[in-house]
Amino acid sequence: MIAFEVNDMTCGHCVSTITKALKAVDHAAKVQIDLATHRVLVEPNSADADELAEAIKDAGYSPTPVAPTNVTTEKTTSSCCGCGSR
């Protein structure tokens, strides 16, 4: 997983533009964007971090590489809203 902080990403249009730019470089990449934290997470298929950063720059934004946030993949037996026992 490759992560960027993009502080000049401020709205849904920015999210769409960055997603399209990343997909143009690596169409099979998995892209997750959290607008509230200005984080862009990319699981690339063929592009490297430099190519992805360049795509974001070419789209008009300023990406800063950051360590990806830890994503918990632990299985739970909770309800749909997350409450309940594990």
C-alpha positions in Angstrom: 0.0 0.0 0.0 1.3 3.4 -0.9 -0.1 6.5 0.9 0.0 10.2 0.2 -1.3 13.2 2.1 -2.8 15.7 -0.3 -3.7 18.8 1.7 -5.0 20.7 -1.3 -7.7 18.1 -2.0 -10.8 19.8 -0.6 -13.9 18.4 -2.2 -15.6 15.5 -4.0 -14.4 16.9 -7.4 -10.8 16.7 -6.1 -11.4 13.1 -5.1 -12.7 12.2 -8.5 -9.9 14.0 -10.3 -7.2 12.3 -8.3 -8.9 8.9 -8.7 -9.1 9.3 -12.5 -5.4 10.4 -12.6 -4.3 7.4 -10.6 -6.4 5.0 -12.7 -5.0 6.5 -15.9 -1.5 5.5 -14.7 -2.5 2.1 -13.3 -6.0 1.1 -14.3 -6.1 -1.9 -12.0 -4.9 0.0 -8.9 -7.2 0.0 -5.8 -7.7 3.6 -4.7 -9.1 4.6 -1.3 -9.4 8.3 -0.5 -10.3 9.8 2.8 -11.2 13.5 2.2 -11.4 14.4 5.9 -7.8 13.4 6.6 -6.6 14.2 3.0 -5.2 10.7 2.7 -4.9 8.8 -0.6 -4.2 5.1 -0.3 -3.2 3.2 -3.4 -2.7 -0.5 -3.8 -0.9 -0.5 -7.2 -0.9 -3.2 -9.8 1.8 -1.9 -12.1 2.8 1.6 -11.1 5.4 2.6 -8.5 5.2 5.4 -5.9 7.0 7.9 -8.1 4.6 7.3 -11.0 1.6 7.6 -8.7 2.9 10.8 -7.2 3.6 12.3 -10.6 0.0 11.5 -11.7 -1.4 13.4 -8.7 1.0 16.3 -9.4 0.0 16.3 -13.1 -3.7 16.5 -12.0 -2.8 19.8 -10.1 -2.3 18.6 -6.6 0.6 18.4 -4.1 1.1 14.8 -2.8 3.3 14.1 0.2 4.3 10.5 0.8 3.3 9.2 4.2 3.3 5.9 6.0 0.0 4.1 5.3 -2.4 3.9 8.2 -2.8 0.6 9.8 -5.9 -1.2 8.6 -7.3 -3.8 10.9 -8.4 -6.9 9.0 -9.5 -8.9 12.1 -12.7 -10.9 11.6 -15.6 -10.0 13.9 -18.9 -11.4 14.7 -20.5 -8.0 15.3 -23.7 -6.6 14.0 -23.9 -4.4 10.9 -23.3 -1.3 13.0 -20.2 -2.6 14.6 -21.6 -3.2 18.1 -21.7 -6.7 19.5 -19.2 -9.3 20.7 -16.2 -10.4 18.9 
